[in-house]
Amino acid sequence: MTDLFTLLAQTATGTGDAASNPATMLTMLIPLVAMIVIFYFLIIRPEKKRSKKMKEMLNNLEVADEVVTTGGIIGRVVSVKEDTVLIETGSDRTKIRVLKGAIAENRTIHDTTEG
């Protein structure tokens, strides 16, 4: 640990062999680059996939789909507008208007294959 601090101090002040040796600088950068690559593949890329899938699900909402909101309300879609969805819950046909972003899951299975 002390060697790391010594190496960093020599690099910052420009003294010693660390400032003049590009291989030493390269070996310091390799772990940093590796961490960035790992961070991208473990966090950023899967989140983009999830976001794309969610956006596609919201754009493909249809009347009579069974949906679940983020608050846990389960109902059937009665109408779909640009940014809101009217859902019908329960047997007493209570209607609730929610934002499209509040839809967490579409439980209706659509036939995606053509032909």
Order of alpha helices (4+ residues) and beta strands (2+ residues): alpha-alpha-alpha-alpha-beta-beta-beta-beta-beta
